[in-house]
Amino acid sequence: MHIRPAHPSEAGIVAGLLSGAAEKLRQQGQPLWAAEHVSEDAVAPQVRRGMYHLAFDGEVPVGVFRFQLEDHAFWPDIADGTSAFVHSLAVSPHRQGQELAQVLLRHACALARQQGRGVLRLDCVSGRPKLRAIYERFGLRLHSQKTMGSCVFDRFALEL
């Protein structure tokens, strides 16, 4: 398994992984991302900026996440330069349950350390106990909740 930044030409791969994970959740009655938010057009600008990282098993893409050094929308209370942020972490539906989320999170921690950041932060929609368990098993701890519009998000942090 290897993880690297997605190339600009790989926006379709990023969108495919995100869409596949979102569709599986929708089928389970737990919708997460709307199709228009994980489409190739939606993710392409962030892919071009080098924010998405892809995990490959051989030549097969199996996971993805977005890595940011700022997140004023979800974490406006955090001082700039102190933390790194993960969003849109997804594992290919046929590879879920194989601890790949842990592999992706370890890589995100390494990226954060390389950037001199002391904390890895992420968020998820509240009321997702399976997702929360994945994060907590990795060592992330619930930091707080944030309400945005009509949605409540659980915010997690891991001291590096």
C-alpha positions as CSV (number, residue, x, y, z in Angstrom):
1,M,0.0,0.0,0.0
2,H,1.2,3.5,-0.8
3,I,-0.3,6.9,-0.3
4,R,0.5,10.0,-2.3
5,P,-1.0,13.3,-3.3
6,A,-3.5,12.9,-6.1
7,H,-2.4,14.2,-9.5
8,P,-4.5,16.9,-11.1
9,S,-5.6,14.3,-13.7
10,E,-6.9,12.0,-10.9
11,A,-9.9,14.1,-9.9
12,G,-12.2,11.4,-11.3
13,I,-10.5,8.8,-9.1
14,V,-11.0,10.9,-6.0
15,A,-14.6,11.6,-6.9
16,G,-15.2,7.9,-7.6
17,L,-13.9,6.9,-4.2
18,L,-15.9,9.5,-2.4
19,S,-19.1,8.8,-4.4
20,G,-18.7,5.0,-3.9
21,A,-18.5,5.5,-0.1
22,A,-21.3,8.0,-0.1
23,E,-23.5,5.6,-2.1
24,K,-22.9,2.8,0.3
25,L,-23.8,5.0,3.2
26,R,-27.0,6.2,1.4
27,Q,-28.0,2.6,0.8
28,Q,-27.6,1.9,4.6
29,G,-29.9,4.8,5.4
30,Q,-27.0,7.0,6.6
31,P,-26.6,9.6,3.8
32,L,-23.4,11.7,4.2
33,W,-22.3,13.6,1.1
34,A,-24.6,14.9,-1.6
35,A,-23.6,13.8,-5.1
36,E,-22.9,17.3,-6.2
37,H,-20.3,17.7,-3.3
38,V,-18.3,14.7,-4.3
39,S,-18.5,15.0,-8.1
40,E,-15.4,15.4,-10.2
41,D,-16.2,19.0,-10.9
42,A,-16.6,19.7,-7.2
43,V,-13.3,18.0,-6.1
44,A,-11.1,19.0,-9.1
45,P,-10.1,22.4,-7.7
46,Q,-8.9,20.9,-4.4
47,V,-7.2,18.1,-6.3
48,R,-5.3,20.6,-8.4
49,R,-4.2,22.4,-5.2
50,G,-2.7,19.1,-3.9
51,M,-5.2,18.7,-1.0
52,Y,-6.4,15.2,-1.8
53,H,-4.3,12.1,-1.0
54,L,-4.9,8.7,-2.6
55,A,-4.1,5.3,-1.1
56,F,-3.3,2.5,-3.6
57,D,-3.1,-1.2,-3.1
58,G,-0.8,-2.0,-6.1
59,E,-2.4,0.1,-8.9
60,V,-5.9,0.0,-7.4
61,P,-7.1,3.1,-5.6
62,V,-8.6,2.1,-2.2
63,G,-8.8,5.2,-0.1
64,V,-8.7,9.0,-0.1
65,F,-8.7,12.0,2.2
66,R,-8.4,15.8,2.0
67,F,-5.5,17.3,4.0
68,Q,-5.7,21.0,5.0
69,L,-3.4,23.3,7.0
70,E,-6.3,25.7,7.7
71,D,-10.0,25.2,8.5
72,H,-11.7,28.4,9.5
73,A,-15.2,27.0,8.7
74,F,-15.2,24.1,11.2
75,W,-12.4,25.2,13.5
76,P,-12.5,29.1,13.7
77,D,-11.4,28.9,17.3
78,I,-8.0,27.3,16.5
79,A,-4.9,29.4,16.1
80,D,-3.4,29.3,12.6
81,G,-0.3,27.2,12.2
82,T,-1.0,24.8,15.1
83,S,-3.1,22.1,13.5
84,A,-3.7,20.1,10.4
85,F,-7.2,19.0,9.3
86,V,-8.6,16.0,7.6
87,H,-11.8,16.0,5.6
88,S,-13.6,13.7,3.2
89,L,-11.8,10.5,4.4
90,A,-13.2,7.5,2.5
91,V,-12.4,3.9,1.9
92,S,-13.5,2.0,-1.2
93,P,-16.7,0.1,-0.3
94,H,-15.1,-3.3,-1.2
95,R,-12.2,-2.6,1.2
96,Q,-14.1,-1.2,4.2
97,G,-13.6,-3.1,7.5
98,Q,-9.9,-3.8,6.8
99,E,-8.4,-1.0,8.9
100,L,-7.6,1.2,5.9
101,A,-9.0,4.3,7.6
102,Q,-6.3,3.8,10.3
103,V,-3.7,3.7,7.5
104,L,-5.0,6.9,6.0
105,L,-5.1,8.6,9.4
106,R,-1.5,7.5,10.2
107,H,-0.4,9.1,6.9
108,A,-2.3,12.3,7.8
109,C,-0.5,12.4,11.1
110,A,2.8,12.0,9.3
111,L,1.9,14.9,7.0
112,A,0.9,17.0,9.9
113,R,4.2,16.4,11.6
114,Q,6.1,17.2,8.4
115,Q,4.3,20.5,8.4
116,G,5.2,21.2,12.0
117,R,1.7,20.9,13.3
118,G,1.1,19.5,16.8
119,V,-2.5,18.5,16.4
120,L,-4.6,16.5,13.8
121,R,-8.2,17.6,13.8
122,L,-11.3,16.3,11.9
123,D,-15.0,16.4,12.2
124,C,-18.0,14.4,11.3
125,V,-21.8,14.7,11.4
126,S,-23.0,13.8,14.9
127,G,-24.9,10.6,15.4
128,R,-22.5,8.3,13.6
129,P,-21.3,5.9,16.2
130,K,-19.5,3.6,13.8
131,L,-17.5,6.4,12.4
132,R,-16.9,7.8,15.8
133,A,-15.6,4.4,17.0
134,I,-13.1,4.4,14.1
135,Y,-11.7,7.8,15.1
136,E,-11.6,7.0,18.8
137,R,-9.9,3.6,18.2
138,F,-7.2,5.5,16.3
139,G,-6.7,7.8,19.3
140,L,-8.7,10.9,18.3
141,R,-10.7,12.3,21.2
142,L,-14.0,14.3,21.1
143,H,-13.0,17.9,21.4
144,S,-16.4,19.6,21.0
145,Q,-19.5,19.9,18.9
146,K,-20.2,22.7,16.4
147,T,-23.6,23.6,15.0
148,M,-23.6,24.8,11.4
149,G,-27.0,25.6,10.1
150,S,-29.3,22.7,11.1
151,C,-26.4,20.2,11.4
152,V,-24.4,19.3,14.4
153,F,-20.8,18.1,14.0
154,D,-18.6,16.2,16.4
155,R,-15.0,17.7,16.3
156,F,-12.1,15.4,17.2
157,A,-8.5,16.1,17.9
158,L,-5.3,14.1,18.4
159,E,-2.2,15.6,20.0
160,L,0.8,14.5,17.8
